[in-house]
Amino acid sequence: MTTIGDKAVHLVYDVLLLALDLFRDDYQTLFLCSLVNWEFNRVASRFLYSKVALIPPFRPVLDLKDSGALPQNSNLGPASLPRNAPYVLNVEIGGFLSSRPPPRNTLPVTLTNSIRAFVNLNRIELTPIIYHEDTFTETLGVLKEAKSLHELAVNACCMDDLRAPLLAKIDGIEKLTLHDPTRAILQLLPDWLERLSNKIMELHLKDNCGSVTPGVLKSFLPHVRNRLRAFTLGLSYSLTDEDVFNFLGQLPKLEMAELKYYWQMKAPPRQPPLPNLRTLTVNSRRLLSKFEVNAICKWIRRAITWSPIEELRVIQDEDDDDLFRVTGAHPSWESLIDHLTSRHTQTLRVLDLRLAFIKAETLKSLLAKCTALEELYLCAGKDSLGIFSDYSAGLTELYSVSFEIRNTKRRSYRNLGSNAAADIMRSGPRSLRRLAVNGVEWEGTWILTETSDIQFLVQEIKRPKAPWERT
């Protein structure tokens, strides 16, 4: 029989669950909360161990005594304890693992035992940079028995001739990500996707996809045609734009696509419409000439012309020279903005062009016409902040905006002060809560002052790092 005391305990747990969810990414605060009492500890542990990561940093000196022991910044060890293991939903293994073979390297045994203990495991990512080839052999066998596993991401560590057959035996996957897919796994992929045909909704082939040919796309198309909602394709010089878009055009439920762009001499004679595409992410190398920028703008326009696009992101490779990123030449992407302001004003919610330069007049048109924007990331000149203050009043849904200030002289490049950031946020739409300028972020919140007045407070924020991100 449930007593009043029991009900009180359950109420406290539910309230704490909602409260600590606000600190989901702040591991230091969650750790301190776990020390309050057992009730706090139980709730905090649910967040502390929901994600487990093992990402050792690079070490310039070879440690001949390295036995694969877990580093101090990893939570894999405590997460494997019986009382914490049920909380684990997400596992990420990456970085520079020990390259020594077992049994001197104990990491393979540790991983296998831990994965077996994580009975509620929902997602796992195995993408190390350095590793021994046998590190994940036993782990793949255990993953085959993981009934709750729905997301799987791996790289070459699991896709050689020996381990690819073990990988392809894992069932129940809804989201599959293959980094640098090898020929060994691509040969098995059609049969694997056939078994997953009632489950698979996302397929992501990332990074170096040189082994992906038109024949590979055709081989697994029948198994994903009726369910695939998201698809990613990395760089493959074996594929033309016509091959890629003909494949995408045969996926009637496709809502999200991420593609690697490279310039091609011949454009497709006919671009298949993508009537349900809502999110497009385009990856490319850094584009510095007007010809290159005009070419990619035309490529994107052709891709989204008949789509109800809601999110558009263009991600260019970062330049190592930060000074050049600030002062170098930046051709304008105005033809793409003109297309968005003429065809997608009612649907566009997220626009991420943080390394794609926009002229002042083009920015004014964007702010005046795309009134459904919720997130905006752009690269513009030194007058862009003033233009935003003057023309953003109609963006009633906008809550996050980021500026990269470009095409300025060296002496005029300065970080924005907190007072100036506060003025910009207060002069912008009332929905605006986050502002970033050249990588510095501010957040605005409504607070109650000591005199019971409501005040809009703007503060610079620094996002907390997870333990495995600290070096």
Number of C-alpha atoms within 10 A of each C-alpha: 4 6 7 8 9 11 11 11 12 12 12 13 16 12 12 16 17 11 12 19 15 9 15 15 16 18 18 15 14 22 16 12 19 18 12 10 9 11 17 20 17 19 22 26 21 21 22 25 23 21 19 23 22 25 21 23 15 12 8 6 6 8 9 8 9 14 17 20 13 17 14 12 16 19 18 25 17 13 24 23 13 12 11 18 25 18 23 26 21 19 21 19 20 19 17 17 24 21 16 20 17 15 11 11 21 18 22 20 16 17 21 19 15 20 22 17 18 23 18 19 25 19 19 22 18 21 21 20 16 15 18 17 16 18 24 20 18 16 21 21 16 17 22 16 14 19 15 16 23 18 19 21 18 22 21 19 21 27 23 17 12 13 21 23 18 18 23 20 17 21 20 20 24 19 20 18 19 27 21 20 25 21 18 16 21 21 13 16 18 22 16 20 22 16 18 18 21 15 18 25 21 21 21 20 21 21 17 18 22 16 18 22 18 15 11 15 17 13 15 18 19 15 20 22 19 17 18 23 20 21 23 20 22 21 21 18 14 12 17 19 17 17 16 16 17 16 16 21 16 17 21 17 19 24 21 19 20 21 20 19 20 17 13 11 5 9 13 15 7 10 17 17 19 23 17 17 24 20 21 24 17 17 19 16 13 15 17 14 12 13 10 14 22 17 14 20 17 13 17 18 16 17 17 23 17 17 20 20 26 20 20 21 17 20 18 17 11 11 11 8 8 10 11 13 17 18 16 14 15 22 19 20 20 21 15 19 19 15 17 23 19 12 17 22 20 17 18 23 21 20 19 19 22 21 23 24 23 26 16 17 11 19 22 17 14 22 21 16 17 22 21 20 26 20 19 19 21 20 26 26 18 18 11 22 16 11 15 20 16 14 18 19 17 17 21 16 16 24 19 18 22 21 23 22 25 24 19 15 11 11 6 9 16 9 11 12 11 15 10 11 23 20 12 18 24 17 17 22 20 15 16 24 20 22 24 19 20 17 11 16 18 19 19 21 12 11 12 11 10 7 6 8 8 11 11 14 14 21 15 16 13 10 8 13 12 15 15 17 14 9 8
